[in-house]
Amino acid sequence: MNRARWISVGVVLLVRLFFAGELDLAEDEAYYWVWSQTLQWGYFDHPPMIAYWIALGSAVLGKTELGVRAFGIVISSVALLAPGFRSPQPLLCFLLLCTLPLFSLGGILATPDLPLLSFWCLALWAAFEKRWYWYGLFAGGALLSKYTAFLLLPCVLAVCWRDRKCWMATGIALLLYAPNIWWNIQHDWVSWQFQLFHIQDEPRRLDFILAQAALISPVLLFAIPFWLPFFPKERVLRLCYVTTVIPFAVAVWVGGEANWGAPAYVGLAAGLARMDGRWKQGAWTAVGLNGALSILIFIHLLRPLIDLPTDPSHRLNGGRNLADAVKAWGMEHVWTERYQEAAWIHFYGDLPAHTNKNFGRMSQYDLWATDLPETGLYVRPYRSKPPQYLPLMGYTLHTPRRITAHVDTTDETAFIRTHIWQSYVFSK
C-alpha cells in the first residue's frame, strides 16, 4: 500500500507540473507574482504565504509559469498524504482529495488556497497524532496563508480542549501569525477590513451549494448531511467531523465563492478513509466519478471539448496577448482600471503597470499608489464605464484602440466577448 501511495503521488505531481508549464497564468496568479516582487508580512487581500512560495519557485525556475507554480505543487501534492496517515485506507484518503475537481485544478494554480490546504492537511495530521508542536507550526503556516484558517483553531480546541498541549500549540500558531497582525496594525487593518466586508456581501447560498455539487461531486456533498446525526466518539473521527461540518456550515452561511468550502473536504476525506461499509463504497464511487471528471477537465484545458461563453478556463488565457499589445505602444507609463490587467502586463510585458488609487475595486496597488504621469497609456475592459475621473483631473483622452485576446481555436467568438480591452493615450 505504501508503494501504491507514492506511485500515486508521483503521477499526481507529474501531471500537475506538466499542466503548470503548459497553461498561462490566470489574472490572480499574476497578481500574486507581483506581490512576490515586494515581499512583506501582509497584503491587501490575504496574508503573505503565497507570495513567499512564488518567490521560492521563481528563484529556482525563473519568471515562468512553472516557476510561479512549482513550489506550491510539490508541497501540496505531498501534503495530501498527511490526513490519511495511519488510517485503514490511506490511499483512499489521498485519492479522494487529489481527484476532487476543486483540488485537481486548484492544485495547479498559485493562489492562497494552495498553501492553506497544504498546511491544513499537515495540521490535521499533527492533531490526529497529538504532535502538538508540529500542529502549532502547521496551523501558524495556515494562518499566514489565508484567513479561513482561523476556523481550524476552534475546531481542534472543541475536541482537544482538555489537553494543555493543544492550548500551547494554539498559542504557537498565533505567535507565528503575529507578524501579519503587526502589518495590519501598520496599515489600519486594511486586509482584515477588506475580508470582513467581503463576507458581508449578499449571500448566494443556493449558487454556492450547486457549485459544490459540481466541484466535489454530489456523492461527497450528500455525505455531509448524512454524517451530521452520527457524532463520533473516537477522537480522530471527531476531529474529522468537526473540521468538516463547521467550515462547511460557515461557507454555506456566508454563501460566497466556490473555493471557500475547500478546507472542509480535508476532514471529510480523512473521516471516510476511516469508515467501512456503505461509507467506504460511496467514497470509492466518488473517487471514480471525480477522477473521470478531473481527466475531462485536463483534456479540456489542452483541447477544448465544448464551447462555453462563461468557461472559467478562459481566465488562463489573454494575459500574453494583452501584454504584447500594450508593449507595442512603446509607452513608459501604463495605468489600468483593474489590478488584473496591471498584473498581467507586469508579468508578461515586463512593464510595472499601476492602477489609480481610490478608483474601482481596491487592491494591493492602492497601497503602492503613485501619482499619474504627464502622459501614459490607460487600459480598461471594453464596455466598462469610461474613465471620467481622468478628464476631471485635467487629462485629455485620445482616440481609443481595441485590444483582443482569444484562445487558439477556429471558433473564437465566445472567448473574445470576455477578453476585449480598450487602450487610451492620456496626456495633460
Beta strands, then each sheet from edge to edge (+ up, - down):
strand 1: 334-336
strand 2: 354-355
strand 3: 375-381
strand 4: 396-397
strand 5: 401-404
strand 6: 420-427
sheet 1: 2+ 1+ 3+ 6- 4+
sheet 2: 2+ 1+ 3+ 6- 5+
end
